[in-house]
Amino acid sequence: MIQNAIVVSPGEVGIGAGEAVLATLGLGSCVAVALHDPVAGIGGLTHSLLPEPPGTGAAVSPGRFVTTSIPLLVERMVAAGADPRRIRARLVGGAAMFPGLLGPGSVPLGTRNIEAARAVLRDTGVALLAEDVGGHHGRSIYFRLPAGTVHVKSIHFPDITL
């Protein structure tokens, strides 16, 4: 792990600025969305477990759900000085970790998380610049705010930078 990284745990959102590195570890079917305003030097990261909250009530923990974590992160970044017109996204995760456990016709949770993230980004007008999604392997990411790059590490797969 990188020293002085701000770790965003499952179900959380985090923001940083300047030389900060935001990290999240152990993405399986979960998705991480990294948002960046390169002019303001502000970035944010989600680690969402499920596509949407159950039922029609407000989410108790909005960071847990894709549909509530991304708008919350945009709101917090804007409050910190980001311009929503400049925010860009990178999407990571959404693996089908145990595909043999799915029933016929079932859509894997990871796939549903990916689809939800793409839809929320589209609906909020945030451009999706890059993604590393799907597959059957876990990932950890390190989001370096100065450059706005997301470094993706996976066991048995090459590291990539988005």
C-alpha positions as CSV (number, residue, x, y, z in Angstrom):
1,M,0.0,0.0,0.0
2,I,1.1,3.6,-0.6
3,Q,2.1,5.5,2.5
4,N,-0.3,8.4,3.4
5,A,-3.0,7.1,1.1
6,I,-6.6,8.0,2.1
7,V,-8.3,4.6,2.2
8,V,-11.9,4.5,1.2
9,S,-13.5,1.4,2.7
10,P,-16.4,-0.5,1.3
11,G,-19.6,1.6,1.6
12,E,-17.7,4.9,1.9
13,V,-16.9,7.9,-0.3
14,G,-13.8,10.0,0.1
15,I,-12.4,13.2,-1.3
16,G,-8.9,14.7,-1.5
17,A,-6.9,17.4,-3.1
18,G,-3.4,18.3,-4.1
19,E,-0.9,15.5,-3.7
20,A,-3.4,13.0,-2.2
21,V,-3.7,9.4,-3.1
22,L,-7.1,7.8,-2.6
23,A,-7.1,4.0,-2.4
24,T,-9.6,1.2,-2.1
25,L,-8.7,-2.4,-1.7
26,G,-10.4,-5.7,-2.5
27,L,-13.0,-4.8,-5.2
28,G,-14.8,-7.9,-6.2
29,S,-18.4,-7.4,-7.5
30,C,-18.2,-3.9,-5.9
31,V,-17.4,-0.9,-8.1
32,A,-15.2,2.0,-7.5
33,V,-15.8,5.3,-9.2
34,A,-13.0,7.8,-9.3
35,L,-14.0,11.4,-10.0
36,H,-11.6,14.2,-10.8
37,D,-11.6,17.9,-11.5
38,P,-8.1,18.5,-13.0
39,V,-8.3,22.3,-12.8
40,A,-9.3,22.4,-9.1
41,G,-7.1,19.4,-8.3
42,I,-9.9,17.8,-6.4
43,G,-10.8,14.1,-6.6
44,G,-13.1,11.6,-5.1
45,L,-13.6,7.9,-4.8
46,T,-16.5,5.6,-4.0
47,H,-16.5,1.9,-3.1
48,S,-20.1,0.8,-3.7
49,L,-21.4,-2.7,-2.9
50,L,-24.9,-2.7,-4.4
51,P,-26.5,-1.0,-7.4
52,E,-29.3,0.7,-5.4
53,P,-30.9,0.8,-2.0
54,P,-33.7,-1.6,-1.3
55,G,-37.2,-0.3,-1.3
56,T,-38.2,3.3,-1.9
57,G,-36.8,4.9,1.3
58,A,-33.7,7.0,1.5
59,A,-30.4,5.1,1.8
60,V,-29.2,4.9,5.4
61,S,-25.6,4.5,4.1
62,P,-25.6,6.2,0.7
63,G,-21.9,5.2,0.1
64,R,-23.0,1.5,-0.1
65,F,-25.1,2.0,-3.2
66,V,-24.0,3.1,-6.7
67,T,-27.1,5.2,-7.3
68,T,-26.6,7.3,-4.2
69,S,-22.8,7.3,-3.8
70,I,-22.0,9.0,-7.1
71,P,-24.3,12.0,-6.6
72,L,-23.1,12.3,-3.0
73,L,-19.5,12.3,-4.2
74,V,-20.2,15.0,-6.8
75,E,-22.0,17.1,-4.2
76,R,-19.0,16.8,-1.8
77,M,-16.5,17.6,-4.5
78,V,-18.5,20.7,-5.6
79,A,-18.7,21.9,-2.0
80,A,-14.9,21.5,-1.8
81,G,-14.4,23.7,-4.9
82,A,-14.8,21.4,-8.0
83,D,-16.7,22.5,-11.0
84,P,-19.3,19.9,-12.0
85,R,-18.7,20.7,-15.7
86,R,-15.1,19.6,-15.4
87,I,-15.5,16.4,-13.4
88,R,-14.5,13.2,-15.2
89,A,-14.8,9.6,-14.2
90,R,-13.0,6.3,-14.2
91,L,-14.8,3.1,-13.3
92,V,-13.2,-0.1,-11.8
93,G,-14.6,-3.4,-10.5
94,G,-17.8,-5.2,-11.0
95,A,-16.3,-8.7,-11.3
96,A,-18.4,-11.9,-11.4
97,M,-16.4,-13.5,-8.6
98,F,-18.4,-16.8,-8.3
99,P,-20.2,-17.2,-11.6
100,G,-21.0,-20.9,-10.9
101,L,-23.3,-19.9,-8.1
102,L,-25.7,-18.0,-10.3
103,G,-29.0,-19.5,-11.4
104,P,-30.0,-19.6,-15.0
105,G,-30.8,-16.2,-16.4
106,S,-29.4,-14.4,-13.4
107,V,-27.4,-11.2,-14.0
108,P,-24.3,-11.1,-11.8
109,L,-24.2,-8.4,-9.1
110,G,-21.0,-7.0,-10.6
111,T,-22.7,-6.5,-14.0
112,R,-25.6,-4.8,-12.3
113,N,-23.2,-2.5,-10.4
114,I,-21.4,-1.6,-13.7
115,E,-24.6,-0.8,-15.5
116,A,-25.9,1.3,-12.6
117,A,-22.6,3.3,-12.4
118,R,-22.7,4.0,-16.2
119,A,-26.3,5.1,-16.0
120,V,-25.8,7.4,-13.0
121,L,-22.7,9.0,-14.6
122,R,-24.7,9.5,-17.8
123,D,-27.6,11.0,-15.9
124,T,-25.4,13.4,-13.9
125,G,-23.5,14.5,-17.0
126,V,-20.1,13.2,-15.9
127,A,-18.0,11.9,-18.7
128,L,-16.6,8.3,-18.3
129,L,-13.0,8.5,-19.5
130,A,-11.9,4.9,-18.9
131,E,-12.8,1.7,-17.2
132,D,-11.5,-1.7,-16.1
133,V,-14.6,-3.7,-15.3
134,G,-16.0,-7.2,-15.3
135,G,-14.0,-10.4,-15.5
136,H,-13.7,-12.8,-12.6
137,H,-10.9,-11.2,-10.6
138,G,-10.6,-8.8,-7.7
139,R,-8.9,-5.4,-7.9
140,S,-7.4,-2.7,-5.7
141,I,-6.9,0.8,-6.9
142,Y,-4.7,3.8,-6.2
143,F,-6.1,7.1,-7.4
144,R,-3.3,9.7,-7.7
145,L,-4.9,13.1,-7.7
146,P,-2.1,15.3,-9.1
147,A,-2.2,13.3,-12.4
148,G,-5.8,12.1,-12.1
149,T,-4.7,8.6,-12.9
150,V,-6.1,5.4,-11.4
151,H,-3.6,2.5,-10.9
152,V,-5.3,-0.9,-10.9
153,K,-3.6,-3.8,-9.3
154,S,-4.8,-7.4,-9.6
155,I,-3.4,-10.8,-8.6
156,H,-2.4,-12.8,-11.7
157,F,-3.1,-9.9,-14.0
158,P,-0.9,-7.0,-15.2
159,D,-1.2,-3.7,-13.4
160,I,-2.9,-1.1,-15.6
161,T,-3.2,2.7,-15.4
162,L,-6.5,4.5,-16.4
